[in-house]
Amino acid sequence: MKNLLGFVAFVLIAQGAGGLAHKLTGWFDKWAVVDHLAFLDGYEVYVCVLLITLGLAVGAASDAAGRHE
């Protein structure tokens, strides 16, 4: 369970960071999923920050699950 939560945390943080990098620099145009979802137009930065926050929370839950096993 800890490995799965760690992987999910990594993916969330990577997608959030990639989306922010795309918005700020213009690079990573094919990599970030947030930029390809049309219903998020205008809210990409907020969603990327939310993804990073969720990734950190899932990572903390992963550490907590590892300590209780």
NORQUISUL-V300319 format. One record per pair of residues at least 12 apart in sequence whose ideal C-beta (glycine too) atoms are under 10 Angstrom apart, sorted by the first residue. I is the first residue (numbers start at 1). GAP is how many residues later the second one is. D is the distance in Angstrom with one decimal. If there is no record, write none. Layout:
i gap d
I GAP D
I GAP D
//
This chain:
i gap d
1 60 9.8
1 61 8.2
1 64 5.5
1 65 8.5
1 68 7.7
2 59 9.4
2 60 5.4
2 61 8.0
2 62 9.3
2 63 5.3
2 64 4.2
2 65 9.3
2 66 9.8
2 67 7.1
3 59 8.3
3 63 9.2
4 54 9.9
4 58 8.3
4 61 9.5
5 53 5.7
5 54 7.5
5 55 9.5
5 56 5.9
5 57 3.6
5 58 8.8
5 59 9.3
5 60 6.2
5 61 8.6
6 52 8.4
6 53 6.9
6 55 9.9
6 56 4.7
6 57 8.7
6 59 9.5
6 60 8.6
7 51 9.6
7 55 8.9
8 46 9.1
8 47 7.9
8 50 5.4
8 51 8.8
8 53 9.5
8 54 8.1
9 45 8.4
9 46 4.8
9 47 7.4
9 48 8.2
9 49 4.2
9 50 3.7
9 51 8.4
9 52 8.2
9 53 5.9
9 54 9.5
10 45 7.3
10 48 9.2
10 49 8.0
10 52 9.7
11 22 9.6
11 40 9.1
11 44 7.6
11 47 9.4
12 38 9.3
12 39 5.1
12 40 7.3
12 41 8.8
12 42 5.2
12 43 3.3
12 44 8.4
12 45 8.9
12 46 6.3
12 47 8.6
13 38 7.3
13 39 5.6
13 40 9.4
13 41 8.7
13 42 3.6
13 43 7.0
13 45 8.9
13 46 7.5
14 17 8.9
14 18 9.1
14 37 8.9
14 38 9.4
14 41 8.0
15 16 8.6
15 17 6.2
15 18 5.6
15 19 6.6
15 32 9.4
15 33 7.7
15 36 5.4
15 37 8.7
15 39 10.0
15 40 8.2
16 16 8.6
16 18 7.9
16 31 8.0
16 32 4.5
16 33 6.8
16 34 7.5
16 35 3.3
16 36 3.7
16 37 7.9
16 38 8.0
16 39 6.3
16 40 9.5
17 15 8.8
17 31 7.6
17 34 8.5
17 35 6.5
17 38 8.9
18 13 5.1
18 14 4.1
18 15 8.4
18 16 8.2
18 17 8.8
18 30 8.1
18 33 9.4
19 12 8.8
19 13 4.0
19 14 7.7
19 15 4.1
19 16 6.3
19 21 9.5
19 25 6.0
19 26 7.9
19 28 7.1
19 29 3.7
19 30 9.1
19 32 7.0
19 33 9.0
20 12 8.4
20 14 9.2
20 24 8.6
20 25 6.9
20 27 9.9
20 28 4.6
20 29 7.4
20 31 9.1
20 32 7.7
21 27 9.0
22 12 8.2
22 13 5.6
22 22 8.1
22 26 8.6
23 12 7.9
23 21 5.8
23 22 5.6
23 25 7.1
24 21 8.8
24 24 9.9
32 12 8.4
32 16 7.7
32 19 9.6
33 14 9.8
33 18 9.2
34 12 9.8
34 13 5.2
34 14 5.8
34 16 9.6
34 17 7.2
35 12 9.8
35 13 9.3
//
